[in-house]
Amino acid sequence: MRTGKQYEESLRDDRCVYLNGERVKDVTRHPAFSGVIRTVARMYDLAADPAEDMTFRCPETGTCANKVFMIPRSREDLQARRCAITKWAKISNGFIGRGPDHVGSFFAGFASASEVFNTPRHRFGPNVERFYRKLVEEDLYVTYVIIPPQIDRSSTAHAWGEELLQVGVLEERDDGIVVRGSQMLGTATAVSDYLFVSCIKPLTSDDERYALSFVVPVRAPGVKVYCRRSYAMSQPSGFDYPLSTRFDETDALIVFDDVFVPWENVFVYRDVNQLRRQFFETPAHVLGNNQAQIRLITKMKFLIGVARKIAEVNGIDAIPSVQEKLGELASLAAFVEGMVLASEAECIIDANGVARPNPRFLYAAMGLQAETYPRAALLLRELAGGGLIQLPSSYKDLLAEETRHDLERYLRSPRLASEQRVKLFKLAWDIVGSEFGGRHLQYEMFYAGAPFVAKNYAFRHYGYDEAVACVEGFLSSYELDEDSACR
Ligand SMILES: Cc1cc2nc3c(=O)[nH]c(=O)nc-3n(C[C@H](O)[C@H](O)[C@H](O)COP(=O)(O)OP(=O)(O)OC[C@H]3O[C@@H](n4cnc5c(N)ncnc54)[C@H](O)[C@@H]3O)c2cc1C
């Protein structure tokens, strides 16, 4: 199993990451990335510790592997996988959305149905299987960009006036393809090993050039990672911004400046229909999003834990209307957890013998996520009031001789001394109010597609036949006739 140290060392590979107008020399030593790299290193160390029971014998590789990468073949497998994903999620309290387990789950889904990648034109199934084995054996951290840049959502890439704004084929060679263009939004790409590039948004038959799936090392020549502002870098301390400094996984626009991709790393080539099939005819989309929901359970629990503590510290937890708010938070958290457990309990064994989390329940939680997470964050804000703002400018005010006595006296609660109180409220602000917190609101609303897309998944996968049959059964139980009023 890969250790945290091995992971860190592998990132010193001269990758092309840009921040604040400069190329980052070494991400492991840069303050924008070092916090999250340490967190991911802890995840690898945890998985490598036999006492944590995070490994299994992988039938595809014949090696000992991380359970988060498992192709589940029973309800028990799904449960074991969930426990492993939860152990990782607890390290960041669910604030690392795109750890190695996210795209790793997509690849488990792809490889479990690799025949989907074989078409009359191409036989890419073996490529998918080979890359999945590599990912498992080398414990790779793969991230993805599967959304076209937000240039014009009224049309698709072929109609954007200029060619290759979205990543597409520039040149086909005997040994592979050369790609040019861009794709969004590479969360954690700056600190990962490989990038999976594809397009989940529907394309048209005029977009064949953009209808691709492939993997590429982040360090590959021509791959440029343009990061957004760092939320970790500018903070005064880990005490003031405990989440921003540890879990800012970064997001980036990825530019492909004539990147060569050998055929063995290509999974879909110039085939619009295959883009959809790879995600929805394999279990990739359900397994990837099941991982995301398992992580969300941990985050929701953390959020309501902070709310409960704040209510207790401020002495408002016995007020009935406050209990109502805490009860609403509890309902939101239990709803997410319940849907994940239901999708596991009601899993469907597919034709390849793979246990797929039941999409009815999985997509129900996803369909409401743009409401559940913002609602939970709003309730936390409401319960915390001005306490989120009435905080010292930095930890230095708590230490300086001239200021600390006033803060000890006036920033306290009957049940908590000032240092602990400030610590709690600064944590709450990092969840709901900091730039990091604002990004998380956007993340939970958009990571699996815009809210209308997530609701469409729920619409497509609910299985309305049962509901409609109930209505039709009832409608056919009575008729229009003279006696109908009596029946
Ligand atoms: C923090 C964060 C991290 C992310 N990380 C990743 C990542 O690692 N990898 C990755 O590939 N992607 C990632 N994404 C991108 C994410 O997948 C996209 O944001 C998402 O798919 C939505 O696409 P969009 O942002 O272009 O929104 P758009 O599709 O432009 O939608 C924005 C809004 O426009 C309206 N709209 C647009 N089209 C329609 C329509 N047809 N019908 C009705 N309304 C419409 C809706 O109001 C919608 O909410 C991330 C996003 C965020 C916010």
The ligand as an SDF file (V2000), in Angstrom:
LIG
                    3D

 53 58  0  0  0  0  0  0  0  0999 V2000
  -16.6040   23.7890   -6.3540 C   0  0  0  0  0  0  0  0  0  0  0  0
  -16.8230   22.9860   -7.5890 C   0  0  0  0  0  0  0  0  0  0  0  0
  -15.9900   21.9160   -7.8720 C   0  0  0  0  0  0  0  0  0  0  0  0
  -16.1550   21.1820   -9.0420 C   0  0  0  0  0  0  0  0  0  0  0  0
  -15.3070   20.1500   -9.3190 N   0  0  0  0  0  0  0  0  0  0  0  0
  -15.3940   19.5210  -10.5080 C   0  0  0  0  0  0  0  0  0  0  0  0
  -14.4650   18.5010  -10.8600 C   0  0  0  0  0  0  0  0  0  0  0  0
  -13.5850   18.1430  -10.0950 O   0  0  0  0  0  0  0  0  0  0  0  0
  -14.5610   17.9500  -12.0950 N   0  0  0  0  0  0  0  0  0  0  0  0
  -15.5330   18.3200  -12.9890 C   0  0  0  0  0  0  0  0  0  0  0  0
  -15.5650   17.7760  -14.0860 O   0  0  0  0  0  0  0  0  0  0  0  0
  -16.4240   19.2650  -12.6760 N   0  0  0  0  0  0  0  0  0  0  0  0
  -16.3780   19.8680  -11.4710 C   0  0  0  0  0  0  0  0  0  0  0  0
  -17.2610   20.8560  -11.1640 N   0  0  0  0  0  0  0  0  0  0  0  0
  -18.0700   21.3630  -12.2560 C   0  0  0  0  0  0  0  0  0  0  0  0
  -19.4480   20.9080  -12.1270 C   0  0  0  0  0  0  0  0  0  0  0  0
  -19.5310   19.6100  -12.5620 O   0  0  0  0  0  0  0  0  0  0  0  0
  -20.2510   21.9150  -12.9430 C   0  0  0  0  0  0  0  0  0  0  0  0
  -20.2380   23.1320  -12.2390 O   0  0  0  0  0  0  0  0  0  0  0  0
  -21.6340   21.4260  -13.1070 C   0  0  0  0  0  0  0  0  0  0  0  0
  -21.6320   20.3310  -13.9740 O   0  0  0  0  0  0  0  0  0  0  0  0
  -22.5610   22.4790  -13.6520 C   0  0  0  0  0  0  0  0  0  0  0  0
  -22.0890   22.9990  -14.8480 O   0  0  0  0  0  0  0  0  0  0  0  0
  -21.8490   24.5290  -14.9730 P   0  0  0  0  0  0  0  0  0  0  0  0
  -21.1320   25.0140  -13.7690 O   0  0  0  0  0  0  0  0  0  0  0  0
  -21.2490   24.8020  -16.2670 O   0  0  0  0  0  0  0  0  0  0  0  0
  -23.2960   25.1510  -14.8780 O   0  0  0  0  0  0  0  0  0  0  0  0
  -24.2710   25.4640  -16.0710 P   0  0  0  0  0  0  0  0  0  0  0  0
  -24.5670   24.2360  -16.8380 O   0  0  0  0  0  0  0  0  0  0  0  0
  -23.7630   26.6150  -16.8310 O   0  0  0  0  0  0  0  0  0  0  0  0
  -25.5700   25.8840  -15.2600 O   0  0  0  0  0  0  0  0  0  0  0  0
  -25.6000   27.0700  -14.4630 C   0  0  0  0  0  0  0  0  0  0  0  0
  -27.0530   27.4660  -14.3190 C   0  0  0  0  0  0  0  0  0  0  0  0
  -27.5800   27.8510  -15.5930 O   0  0  0  0  0  0  0  0  0  0  0  0
  -28.9300   27.3900  -15.7100 C   0  0  0  0  0  0  0  0  0  0  0  0
  -28.9830   26.4500  -16.8430 N   0  0  0  0  0  0  0  0  0  0  0  0
  -27.9620   26.1360  -17.6620 C   0  0  0  0  0  0  0  0  0  0  0  0
  -28.3700   25.2750  -18.5890 N   0  0  0  0  0  0  0  0  0  0  0  0
  -29.6560   25.0320  -18.3690 C   0  0  0  0  0  0  0  0  0  0  0  0
  -30.6410   24.2070  -18.9930 C   0  0  0  0  0  0  0  0  0  0  0  0
  -30.3560   23.4670  -20.0560 N   0  0  0  0  0  0  0  0  0  0  0  0
  -31.8810   24.1640  -18.4530 N   0  0  0  0  0  0  0  0  0  0  0  0
  -32.1880   24.9220  -17.3840 C   0  0  0  0  0  0  0  0  0  0  0  0
  -31.3000   25.7170  -16.7550 N   0  0  0  0  0  0  0  0  0  0  0  0
  -30.0660   25.7890  -17.2450 C   0  0  0  0  0  0  0  0  0  0  0  0
  -29.2830   26.7530  -14.3740 C   0  0  0  0  0  0  0  0  0  0  0  0
  -29.8360   27.7390  -13.5350 O   0  0  0  0  0  0  0  0  0  0  0  0
  -27.9320   26.3280  -13.8190 C   0  0  0  0  0  0  0  0  0  0  0  0
  -27.9380   26.2040  -12.4190 O   0  0  0  0  0  0  0  0  0  0  0  0
  -17.1650   21.5520   -9.9680 C   0  0  0  0  0  0  0  0  0  0  0  0
  -18.0150   22.6240   -9.6740 C   0  0  0  0  0  0  0  0  0  0  0  0
  -17.8620   23.3300   -8.5010 C   0  0  0  0  0  0  0  0  0  0  0  0
  -18.7780   24.4740   -8.2280 C   0  0  0  0  0  0  0  0  0  0  0  0
  1  2  1  0
  2  3  1  0
  2 52  2  0
  3  4  2  0
  4  5  1  0
  4 50  1  0
  5  6  2  0
  6  7  1  0
  6 13  1  0
  7  8  2  0
  7  9  1  0
  9 10  1  0
 10 11  2  0
 10 12  1  0
 12 13  2  0
 13 14  1  0
 14 15  1  0
 14 50  1  0
 15 16  1  0
 16 17  1  0
 16 18  1  0
 18 19  1  0
 18 20  1  0
 20 21  1  0
 20 22  1  0
 22 23  1  0
 23 24  1  0
 24 25  2  0
 24 26  1  0
 24 27  1  0
 27 28  1  0
 28 29  2  0
 28 30  1  0
 28 31  1  0
 31 32  1  0
 32 33  1  0
 33 34  1  0
 33 48  1  0
 34 35  1  0
 35 36  1  0
 35 46  1  0
 36 37  1  0
 36 45  1  0
 37 38  2  0
 38 39  1  0
 39 40  1  0
 39 45  2  0
 40 41  1  0
 40 42  2  0
 42 43  1  0
 43 44  2  0
 44 45  1  0
 46 47  1  0
 46 48  1  0
 48 49  1  0
 50 51  2  0
 51 52  1  0
 52 53  1  0
M  END
$$$$
